[in-house]
Amino acid sequence: MSRAVSIVLAGLALTLVALMFDTAPLFVPGLAFTLLGLAAPAFVWLGSRHARVTRALDQRRVLEDEPLEASIVVERAWFGLGSGEVLEPLAPAPVPLPRRGTHDVVRVVLRFGRRGRLMLDPPSLIVRDPLDLASREVRGTGPRSELLVLPRTSAVELLEEPGGTEGPVGAVLRSELPAAVEIDGLRPYRTGTPASRIHWPAVARGRGLLERRLRAEADTRPLIVLDARSAEEGHLDAAVRAAASLVLELARTGGCGLLLPGDRRPTSIDSSLAAWPALHARLALVTDTSSPPVMTAARIRLGAVFYVAAQPLDRLPPAADGIARGAAALVLPATLDGPAGANGRPVGARFAVAGCLGYVMRARASGRRRARPTAAAAGGSAA
């Protein structure tokens, strides 16, 4: 209202000067300025009295950096607003309002650079008179809108293919997988058992036809573990995007498991991706934590283990190393230093995903062979 007040004061000053010095020509501009300054706020008040502004979102979930269209509906009095603009809290600048009709729909395209849950305040409407002397803000009606920004995903880029052109990231680690699986003793031969599982030394000793029994509690599906301990939000966001991308990549090729911070058991997702929407939403809400992943309930993994961390690590944590029997990879943001290999030599990254680099740490042998006792250890003497 400052401009309108200034116009009114100017008009009153001219009128006063005209009365003091008996100057008739000053009465006309003085009276005009005074009436104009009083009419502008009245026009704005009448125009905004019946004005309403609401927002409608096309969807409640959106990926990072993807466009989201919002429809802002403006209703106003029959004689219009004169001029105005819409203040959208998420828009970088006010949106001009066209001067037409009593019902306008303004479409705004929004983008969000970071994941998470957002509570959006209703938009506001700024009503002005044609000369822009007075203005009034009309706050939007309705409750606050809730929007969930999901972490974006990207394809896995193979940096060093171990002799193949397979696309899934599992192919990167396939050369690191053990040649056999965990053995849990012997049992009588069953018809249809592959010959590779027959225990031929037992047959040679005359013990009959026996087959190797596989350890039942082992899981051959890959496991992605997300370690949300981080000192910088950028590192945590990169780790979350990498974990989401790995889940999609591995789930489409047979399924995988995802262990999120605070969970005691991994969540399984198969090739149908039925569990993916819920997991994607949970990844959007992951925050920095001071506790490492809880891996006590995780089963021994014959499949690859992908440990995605948001802080610098030079090796797998003991808990992750303890459940891995197949290949294991450490995935770190590209801005962090990678782990060092034997004798301090740097380890080359094998794949890149969503701003992170993956390093294959080691492949543990599938079966633990006990060392044969020597004669001295057995209490004998060597000749």
N, C-alpha and C positions, 0 to 999 in steps of 0.2 A: 504493500500500500504506500510505500515511500514516494513513488512518483505522483500518485494521485494527491497525496497530502501536499507535495511541493507545488502542484498546479493550483490547488485550492488556496494555499498561502500566497502564491503569486497573484491570483485573482483578487484576493482580499487586499493585498498591498496596492494594486493598481486602483482599486475602488477607493481606498483610503486617500491615496494621492490625489485622485480626481476630486474628492470632497474637500480636501485641505486647500487645494490651489484653484478650485472651481474650474477644472479642466474637463469639459464634457467629453471630448474624444476618448478619454481613458476609461469612461464608464463601460463602454461596449466590450473591449477586450477583458476588462476586469470581471464583468459579469459572466462573460463567456468562459473564462478560465475557471471561475468558481463553480459554475454549473457543470462543466466538463469534469472537473476533479471529483464532484459529488456523484455524477452519473456513472462513472467508470466502476467504482465499487458496487453500486447498486446493480449494474448490468452483470457483473461477475457473480454476485450473490444469487441473483435470479437464475442465471445460467447453470450454476453449480448445485442449486437446491435439489433438483431432481436428477442429477447426474449419478450414474452408477458405473463401476468398472469391475470386471471379473476376469479371471484367467482360467483357461482350459488347456491342459497338457495332453498331447497325443498319446503319451505313454509315461509310465511311472519308473521305468528303468531305461538307462541309456549307457552305452559304452563311452569310455574316455575319448574325448576329442571328436566324437560323432555328433552330427547336428541333431538338435531336438527342436521341433517346431511348437511354439506356444501361441494359442489364439487368445487375444485380449479383446473382450467385448465391451464396448462403451455405449451406454445409453444416456441420452441427454434430453433437455427440454425441447419443445417444438420449435422455438426460435433459435436453437443452436447454441454454441458456446462462444462464437466469435473466433477464437483461436485457442489452441491448447496442445498439450503433449502428454504422453504416457510415460511414467517413470517405472520401468521394470527393474527390480533390484539386481537382476543378473545381466541386464543389457549394459554394454559399455557406455551408452549415451542415451538421452531421452529420445523417445520415438514421436515424431510430429504426428498430430492428429489431423486428418483431412476435414475440411469444412463442408460436410454434406450430411443431410438427413438427421434423423434422431437415433439411428442405430448403426454403429460402425464396428467392424471387426479388423483388428490390427494383428498381423502375423509377424512374430519375432522368431528368428532362428538363434538358438543358444548353443553354446559348446562348453564343456567342462573338462578341464585339464587334469583333475585329480579325482580318484575314486573316493567313495564314501557316501554317507547319507546326508542329504541336504534338506533343510526345512526352509521353504521359500515363503517369504512374506507376500501378501497380496500386492498387486501393483497399485500405483496411485495415479490420479489424474490431476494435471495442472490446468486450471481454467483461467483464461486471460481475456481482457476486453480487446476490441480491434486495434486500439492504439497502444496496447501493452502498458497501460498506466497502473493497473491493479491485477492481482492474481490471487487464486485460492487453490489450496491442495485438497482434493477429495480422495480419501483413502479407500482402497478396494474393499469389497465385502467378501465374506466367506472365510473359512478356516485356512490356516497355513497349509501349503502343498508339500507333500513329502516326495522326494525324488532320490532314487538310488543310482549312483554312478558306479558302473561295473568296471573292473580293470580290463583293459584291452588285451587281446591275445595276438600272437604273431606266429608265423611258421618257424620251425627250427632249421637253422642253417648249418649244414655240415662243413666243418673247416678242414678236417682230415679224415677222409673216408678210408676205412681199413680194407680196401680192396672190394668195393661194391658200389652200386648206385641206388641202394635202397633209401627211400625217403624217410621213414619213421626214425625217430631218434634211437629207438631200440637197436637199429642196425649199427649205430656207432659203437654200442657196447657189446654187440653180439660176439665179436672176436674175443672179448674179455670174459665171457661166460665160461663156467667150468665144463669140462667134457662130460662129466657124469653128474648125478644128483646125490643128495644125501642118502646114505644107506643106513637102515635101522635093523640090521640082522638078516637072518635067513628064514625061509619057511618052505614047506613042501611045494613042489611044482604044481601049477594049475594049468589046465589045458588052455592054450591060446596065448600064454605068456611069451613075449618075444625072446628069441634065442640070446639076445644081448644081455638079458637079465638072469640067465641061467648061471649058477655058480659052478663052473667047470672043475675047479680044484676039489670040491666036495665029491663030484662024480668020479674023479680019478682016485680018490681015497676009498671009494666003495661005500660012501654014505648015502647013495641014492641021488635022485634028481631033485635038486633044491634050486630055489630062485631067490634073488636078492629082494628084500622087502624095502620099499621106499619109505622114508620118514613122512608120516601122514600130516604132521602139523606144518610142514614147510609150504610156502606159497610161491608159485612161479610167476605171479604177476608183478610188474614193476611197482615200486612204492616211491611216492614223492613226499618228502618231509620238508615242511616250511618252518624255518627258524626265524622268528620275528624280532629277535633282539637286534636293535639297531640304534645308532647314535644320530642318524640323519634320516629324514623322511624320504628323501629321494632314493636312498638305498633300499628302504623297505618297500617303496612302490615298485622299484625294479624287480625285487625278489618276488613280490606278489604276482606281477605280470608274468614272470618266468614260470612260476609254479602253475598258474592258470594255463599257460601255453603248453607246458609239458603234460598236464592232465588231458587236455584235448587231443594232443598228438598221440599219446599212448592209449587213451581210451578207445580211439577209433580203430586201433590195431589189436584188439583183444581184451582191453580192460586194464585197470590199474587201481591203486589205492592212494589216498591223499590223507596225510596226517597233519591237521591244523593245530596251531598253538592252543593249548588247553584241553585238547581231546586226548583221551586215553587209548582209543582204538582208531585205526585208520577207517576212513569212509571209502567204500568200494564204488567204482563206476565202471559200467560195461560199455560195449560198443553201441548200445542203444542211446546212451547219453541221457537216460531218464533222470539220473540224479544230478546232472550237470547244472540246471538252473539254480537249485538250492545251494550247491557248492560255490557257484559263481557269486551268489549274493553274500555268502559267508566270507569269501575272499575279499569282497569289497569293503567289509567291515573289520578286517584284521588291523589291529593297532600294535604299536610298539609294546613289547613286554620284556621284563627282566628275567623271566624264567625260560630255561631251555625246553624243547619239546619233550613231552612225556612219552617215552618209548618202552616203558616196562611191559606193557600189554601187547606190543607188536610181536608177531610171530617171526620165526626164522624165515628169511626171504631167500628163495633160490633165484628169483628174478632180480633185476637191477634195482639199486637203491639210489635215488637222486636226492641229495641233501642240499636244499636251497637255503642259503643263509644271506642275511642282510648286513653282516659284519665280516671283517677280514678273518679268515681261518686258513691255516696251512695244512690241516689234515681233518679227517672225519672225526667227530666227537666219539668217545668210547661207546656210547649207547648205540649210535648208528652203525659203528663198525662191528658191534657185537651181534647184530641181527643179520648182517649182510654175509651171504655165502656165495653170491654171484658177483657181478660187476658192481662197482660203486662209483658214483660221480659226485663231485662237489661243484655246485653251481653258485657263482658269486657275481655281483654287479661288475660290469666291465671297468668301472672306475676304481675298483679295489684291486690290490695286488693279488695274483694267483698264488697257489701253493708251490712250494719248492720240492723238487724230486730228490732222488738219492744224491748224496754228496753235495747238496745245496744247488744242484742244477735245476733250472726252471722247467716246469712241466708245461707243455704246450696245450692250449685249449683245443678240445675236440669238436665242440659245437658252440653255436651262439644262439641265444633266444631272448627276445624282448629286453635287450640292453644288458644281458648277462652272458657270462662265458662258463662253459662246462668243462671240467677237468676230470678225466678218468683216474681214479686213485690207485686201484689195484683189483685183482681178481683172486679171490681166495679159492683154494683147492676144494673140490666138492666133498671129498671124503677125508677124514683125518686118519692117516695111517700111523699106527703105533710103531715106534722104532723097535727093531728086534733087539732083545737083551744080549749083551756080550757075555763071554764066558766069565769074565771077572764079576760082572753084575749078577750073574746067576750063581755065583759061589764056586765056579769051577776054575780050572787053571788052563791056560793055553799051552799047548805043546810047543 
